């Protein structure tokens, strides 16, 4: 049972990153600045959530507000900056076709190292079913898929286009609304994994109904 559980965790936690690295031929060394940026951001985010932890109703409400609204908006804002600011793209050595995948791969890798790997490492040799780390791995996988879908949409919707265009603003608002709504649903059920699953499903549905468009107006295939 322990071996099967660890294999499942590895498949959800590590293999998706490996496939992205090999599929897009991503190299980490040229993106040291981005790695540091993402690490500092995730550590700061964790510190913020810890700072609003407390037994009082006020602190509990504030923590839920940060998790449901603050974190999603900050995540999308960082993605938008990294993918669409021309100076940032140049500094981070992004190419037009792999920027989103590179960002999400580095993001998932840093998250794995900082918050998930060592917690799993300390119990991977124990027999039995490791429900906590299996759920964490499932959440990491859903988060990676959702982040990749969102990053590709942000990249395709805004890169090389008028930053004040109504279509771009509408796309940004839609992404933020979908993310916040999914987080709120997960928080309501006290099941973040359900919220992430809803987020991924919503982004897939959004991609089918309203495909991202390039500067020329052609649909992204």
KEGURO-915526 format. One line per 5 residues: their letters; for each residue z, x, y of N, C-alpha, C. Coordinates in steps of 0.1 Angstrom, whole numbers, plus 5000, padded with zeros to 4 digits. Atoms other than C-alpha are relative to their C-alpha. Example, Ala and Ser with C-alpha at 12.3 -4.5 7.8 and 13.67 -1.06 7.14 Angstrom:
% residues 2
AS> 5000/5009/4988/5078/5123/4955/5000/5009/5012; 5000/4991/4989/5071/5137/4989/5008/4992/5011;
//
This chain:
% residues 221
XXXXX> 5000/5008/4988/5000/5000/5000/5000/5009/5013; 4999/4991/4988/5009/5028/5024/4987/5007/5002; 5013/4993/4998/4976/5046/5017/4989/4991/5006; 5009/5009/4995/4956/5015/5023/5002/4996/5014; 4996/5003/4986/4975/5007/5055/4996/5012/5009;
XXXXX> 5004/4988/4992/4969/5043/5068/4985/5001/5001; 5014/5000/5000/4933/5041/5059/4994/4990/5010; 5004/5011/4990/4930/5008/5079/5003/5005/5014; 4996/4995/4986/4948/5024/5109/4990/5010/5004; 5009/4990/4996/4926/5054/5108/4986/4994/5003;
XXXXX> 5014/5007/4997/4894/5032/5106/5000/4993/5013; 5000/5007/4988/4905/5012/5136/5003/5009/5012; 4995/4992/4989/4921/5040/5157/4991/5012/5003; 5007/4987/4998/4900/5071/5151/4985/4999/4998; 5015/5000/5003/4866/5063/5136/4992/4995/5011;
XXXXX> 5009/5004/4989/4853/5043/5165/4998/5010/5011; 5002/4990/4991/4859/5072/5188/4991/5011/4995; 5009/4990/5007/4842/5096/5163/4986/4995/5001; 5014/5005/5000/4812/5073/5161/4994/5000/5014; 5005/4999/4986/4809/5071/5199/4997/5014/5004;
XXXXX> 5002/4986/4996/4812/5109/5203/4987/5005/4993; 5012/4995/5007/4785/5115/5176/4988/4992/5004; 5011/5008/4996/4763/5086/5186/4994/5003/5014; 5004/4997/4986/4762/5095/5223/5000/5015/5003; 5000/4986/4999/4766/5132/5217/5009/5004/5012;
XXXXX> 4991/4997/4989/4796/5133/5241/5008/5013/4998; 4992/4988/5000/4812/5166/5249/5012/4999/5010; 4989/5002/4991/4847/5166/5263/5002/5011/5010; 4998/4989/4991/4847/5201/5279/4995/4998/5014; 5005/5002/4986/4824/5192/5308/5007/4989/5008;
XXXXX> 4993/5011/4994/4846/5162/5316/5015/5002/5001; 4986/4997/4998/4879/5179/5321/5007/4992/5011; 4995/5007/4988/4883/5163/5355/5003/4986/4997; 4998/5014/5004/4878/5128/5341/5011/4999/4990; 4989/5001/5009/4902/5135/5313/5014/5000/5007;
XXXXX> 4988/4999/4992/4929/5145/5338/5002/4988/5008; 4999/5013/4992/4921/5115/5360/5005/4988/4991; 4996/5011/5009/4924/5091/5331/5014/5001/4995; 4986/4998/5005/4956/5107/5317/5010/4997/5011; 4990/5002/4989/4973/5106/5351/5000/4985/5003;
XXXXX> 5000/5014/4997/4962/5070/5356/5008/4992/4989; 4993/5006/5010/4975/5059/5322/5015/5002/5000; 4985/4997/4998/5008/5077/5327/5006/4993/5011; 4995/5007/4988/5012/5062/5361/5001/4985/4997; 4999/5014/5004/5004/5027/5346/5012/4998/4992;
XXXXX> 4989/5002/5009/5030/5032/5319/5013/5001/5008; 4988/4998/4992/5056/5044/5345/5002/4987/5009; 4999/5012/4992/5048/5013/5367/5006/4989/4991; 4995/5010/5009/5054/4990/5337/5015/5002/4996; 4986/4997/5003/5086/5008/5329/5009/4997/5011;
XXXXX> 4992/5002/4987/5098/5005/5365/5003/4985/5002; 4998/5014/4998/5095/4967/5364/5006/4993/4987; 4993/5005/5012/5114/4963/5331/5014/4997/5003; 4986/5004/4998/5147/4945/5333/5003/4986/4994; 4996/5012/5006/5167/4916/5320/4999/4988/5009;
XXXXX> 5000/5011/4990/5165/4895/5352/4987/4992/4999; 5012/5008/5000/5141/4867/5356/4990/5005/5010; 5009/4994/4990/5126/4884/5387/4993/5011/4994; 5007/4988/5005/5119/4916/5369/4991/4996/4988; 5009/5004/5010/5105/4898/5339/4987/4993/5005;
XXXXX> 5012/5007/4994/5082/4877/5361/4991/5011/5006; 5007/4990/4994/5072/4908/5380/4992/5009/4989; 5007/4992/5011/5064/4927/5347/4988/4992/4995; 5011/5008/5005/5042/4898/5335/4989/5000/5010; 5010/5000/4989/5024/4898/5369/4993/5013/5000;
XXXXX> 5007/4987/5000/5017/4935/5367/4991/5001/4988; 5008/4999/5013/5005/4932/5330/4988/4991/5000; 5011/5010/5001/4984/4901/5335/4990/5002/5011; 5008/5000/4988/4970/4907/5370/4997/5015/5005; 5001/4987/4994/4977/4942/5382/4992/5010/4992;
XXXXX> 5006/4990/5009/4967/4963/5352/4985/4997/4998; 5015/5002/5002/4933/4945/5346/4993/5003/5013; 5007/4997/4988/4924/4948/5383/4999/5015/5002; 5000/4985/4998/4933/4985/5384/4990/5006/4990; 5009/4994/5010/4914/4992/5352/4985/4998/5004;
XXXXX> 5014/5003/4996/4882/4975/5365/4997/5008/5013; 5003/4993/4988/4886/4992/5399/4997/5015/4997; 5003/4987/5003/4888/5026/5383/4986/5002/4993; 5013/4999/5006/4858/5019/5361/4989/4999/5010; 5010/5002/4990/4838/5007/5391/4999/5013/5009;
XXXXX> 5001/4987/4992/4847/5039/5411/4993/5011/4992; 5005/4989/5008/4839/5063/5383/4985/4998/4997; 5014/5002/5004/4806/5046/5373/4991/4998/5012; 5010/5005/4989/4792/5035/5407/5002/5008/5013; 5000/4991/4988/4804/5060/5433/4992/5012/4997;
XXXXX> 5010/4989/5002/4776/5085/5437/5006/5014/4999; 4993/4987/5000/4799/5114/5445/5008/5002/4988; 4992/4999/5012/4822/5107/5416/4991/5002/4988; 5010/4998/5011/4792/5104/5392/4995/5015/4999; 5005/4986/4999/4779/5138/5404/5011/5010/4996;
XXXXX> 4989/4991/5003/4813/5154/5402/5004/5000/4985; 4996/5002/5014/4820/5140/5367/4988/5003/4991; 5012/4996/5008/4785/5151/5355/4995/4989/4991; 5005/5011/5007/4775/5116/5344/4985/4999/5000; 5014/5003/5000/4740/5108/5333/4999/4984/5000;
XXXXX> 5002/5014/4998/4726/5073/5339/5002/4992/4987; 5000/5008/5013/4725/5063/5302/5012/5002/4992; 4988/4998/5008/4758/5076/5289/5013/5000/5007; 4988/5000/4992/4782/5072/5317/5011/4991/4995; 4990/5010/5005/4799/5041/5304/5006/5004/4987;
XXXXX> 4995/4996/5013/4802/5053/5269/5009/5013/5001; 4991/4988/4998/4816/5087/5281/5013/4996/5005; 4987/5004/4993/4842/5070/5303/5009/4993/4989; 4992/5008/5010/4853/5046/5275/5005/5009/4989; 4996/4991/5010/4854/5073/5249/5012/5009/5004;
XXXXX> 4989/4991/4995/4876/5096/5270/5012/4991/5002; 4988/5009/4998/4898/5066/5280/5007/4997/4987; 4994/5004/5013/4903/5056/5243/5007/5012/4994; 4994/4988/5006/4910/5092/5233/5013/5004/5006; 4987/4997/4993/4936/5098/5260/5011/4990/4996;
XXXXX> 4990/5011/5004/4953/5065/5252/5005/5003/4986; 4996/4997/5014/4953/5075/5215/5010/5011/5000; 4991/4988/5001/4969/5109/5221/5013/4997/5007; 4988/5002/4992/4994/5097/5247/5010/4990/4994; 4992/5012/5003/5006/5064/5233/5000/4996/4985;
XXXXX> 5002/5005/5013/4995/5059/5197/5001/5010/4988; 5001/4991/5011/4989/5090/5176/5014/5004/4995; 4988/4994/5004/5024/5105/5175/5010/4989/4994; 4992/5011/5006/5041/5071/5168/4995/4997/4986; 5005/5002/5013/5018/5067/5138/5003/5012/4991;
XXXXX> 4998/4987/5008/5021/5104/5127/5014/5001/4994; 4986/4999/5005/5059/5101/5123/5003/4991/4988; 4997/5010/5011/5056/5072/5098/4989/5000/4990; 5011/5002/5009/5023/5078/5081/5002/5004/4985; 4997/4996/5013/5039/5095/5051/5009/4990/4993;
XXXXX> 4991/5009/5007/5062/5066/5044/4993/4990/4992; 5007/5010/5008/5053/5041/5017/5002/4986/5006; 4999/5013/4995/5048/5005/5024/4990/4996/5011; 5009/5005/4990/5030/4984/5050/5006/5003/5014; 4996/4996/4986/5032/4997/5086/4994/4990/5009;
XXXXX> 5006/5011/4992/5026/4965/5105/4999/5003/5015; 5000/4997/4986/5035/4979/5139/4988/5009/5004; 5011/4991/4996/5010/5007/5139/4986/4994/4996; 5012/5006/5003/4984/4986/5122/4996/4990/5011; 5002/5009/4989/4987/4960/5150/4995/5008/5012;
XXXXX> 5003/4991/4989/4986/4989/5175/4985/5005/4999; 5013/4995/5003/4954/5002/5159/4989/4989/5003; 5009/5012/4998/4938/4967/5160/4998/4998/5015; 5000/5002/4985/4947/4964/5197/4991/5011/5006; 5008/4989/4994/4932/4998/5204/4985/4998/4997;
XXXXX> 5014/5003/5004/4900/4989/5186/4994/4989/5009; 5005/5011/4992/4896/4956/5205/4999/5005/5015; 5000/4995/4986/4905/4974/5238/4988/5009/5002; 5012/4991/4999/4878/5000/5231/4987/4992/5001; 5013/5009/5000/4851/4973/5224/4999/4993/5013;
XXXXX> 5001/5007/4988/4861/4953/5254/4997/5009/5012; 5002/4991/4989/4862/4983/5277/4986/5005/5000; 5014/4996/5000/4828/4994/5265/4990/4989/5005; 5008/5011/4995/4813/4960/5271/5001/4998/5015; 4998/5001/4985/4829/4958/5306/4994/5011/5007;
XXXXX> 5006/4989/4993/4819/4993/5315/4985/5000/5001; 5015/5001/5000/4783/4988/5305/4995/4990/5010; 5004/5011/4991/4782/4956/5325/5002/5005/5015; 4997/4995/4986/4798/4973/5356/4989/5010/5004; 5010/4990/4997/4774/5002/5353/4986/4994/5002;
XXXXX> 5013/5006/4998/4743/4981/5349/4999/4990/5012; 5001/5010/4989/4752/4955/5375/5000/5007/5014; 4998/4995/4987/4760/4979/5403/4993/5014/5003; 5006/4986/4998/4744/5014/5398/4986/4999/5007; 5013/5000/4993/4716/5019/5423/4996/4988/5007;
XXXXX> 5003/5012/4993/4719/4985/5439/5008/4998/5012; 4993/5002/4987/4731/4971/5472/5015/4996/4997; 4986/5003/5003/4769/4972/5471/5005/4987/5006; 4995/5012/4994/4772/4942/5493/4993/4988/4995; 5007/5011/5006/4749/4920/5472/5009/4989/4994;
XXXXX> 4991/5011/5005/4763/4886/5463/5000/5000/4985; 5000/5000/5015/4752/4890/5427/5010/5010/4995; 4991/4989/5004/4772/4922/5424/5015/4995/5002; 4987/5005/4997/4803/4906/5440/5004/4989/4989; 4998/5010/5010/4799/4876/5417/5003/5005/4986;
XXXXX> 4997/4994/5013/4797/4898/5386/5013/5007/5000; 4987/4994/5000/4828/4917/5396/5011/4990/4999; 4990/5011/5001/4848/4885/5402/5000/4994/4986; 5000/5005/5013/4836/4872/5369/5007/5008/4990; 4993/4990/5009/4847/4903/5350/5015/4999/5002;
XXXXX> 4985/5000/4997/4881/4902/5367/5006/4987/4995; 4995/5013/5004/4885/4865/5360/5002/4999/4985; 4999/5000/5015/4877/4869/5323/5011/5009/4995; 4990/4991/5005/4900/4899/5319/5014/4994/5003; 4987/5006/4997/4929/4882/5337/5003/4988/4992;
XXXXX> 4998/5012/5008/4924/4850/5319/5004/5003/4986; 4997/4996/5014/4924/4867/5285/5014/5006/4999; 4987/4994/5000/4955/4887/5294/5011/4989/5001; 4990/5010/4998/4973/4856/5306/5001/4991/4987; 4999/5007/5013/4964/4838/5273/5008/5007/4990;
XXXXX> 4993/4992/5009/4977/4867/5253/5015/5000/5003; 4986/5000/4996/5009/4868/5273/5007/4987/4997; 4994/5013/5002/5014/4831/5270/5004/4998/4985; 4998/5001/5014/5012/4834/5232/5009/5011/4995; 4992/4988/5003/5032/4867/5233/4992/5008/4989;
XXXXX> 5008/4993/5010/5003/4882/5213/4988/5006/5007; 5010/4993/4992/4983/4908/5233/4987/5001/4992; 5012/4998/5009/4959/4912/5203/4991/4988/5001; 5008/5013/4998/4948/4875/5207/4993/5000/5013; 5006/4999/4986/4942/4881/5244/4988/5010/5000;
XXXXX> 5011/4990/5001/4921/4912/5236/4988/4994/4993; 5011/5006/5008/4901/4893/5210/4993/4989/5008; 5007/5010/4991/4894/4865/5235/4992/5007/5011; 5007/4992/4990/4884/4891/5261/4987/5005/4994; 5012/4995/5006/4859/4907/5237/4990/4988/4998;
XXXXX> 5009/5011/5002/4845/4873/5227/4994/4995/5013; 5005/5005/4987/4842/4862/5263/4989/5010/5006; 5010/4991/4995/4823/4894/5273/4987/4999/4992; 5012/5002/5008/4799/4890/5243/4993/4987/5004; 5006/5013/4995/4793/4854/5254/4994/5002/5013;
XXXXX> 5006/4998/4986/4788/4865/5290/4988/5009/4999; 5012/4991/5002/4763/4892/5278/4988/4992/4995; 5011/5009/5006/4743/4865/5259/4995/4991/5011; 5003/5010/4990/4744/4839/5287/4994/5006/5013; 5004/4994/4987/4741/4862/5317/4998/5015/4998;
XXXXX> 5002/4986/5002/4726/4896/5307/5001/5008/5012; 5000/4991/4988/4732/4925/5331/4986/5003/5004; 5014/4997/4995/4702/4932/5353/5000/5013/5007; 5002/4987/4993/4688/4964/5366/4996/4998/5014; 5004/5001/4986/4678/4972/5401/4987/4992/5002;
XXXXX> 5013/5007/4999/4643/4959/5395/5001/4985/4996; 4999/5014/5005/4656/4926/5381/4997/4998/4986; 5003/5001/5014/4646/4934/5346/5013/4999/4992; 4988/5001/5008/4671/4924/5319/5002/5012/4992; 4996/4988/5008/4690/4951/5302/4999/4996/4985;
X> 5002/5003/5014/4680/4952/5265/5010/5007/4992;
//
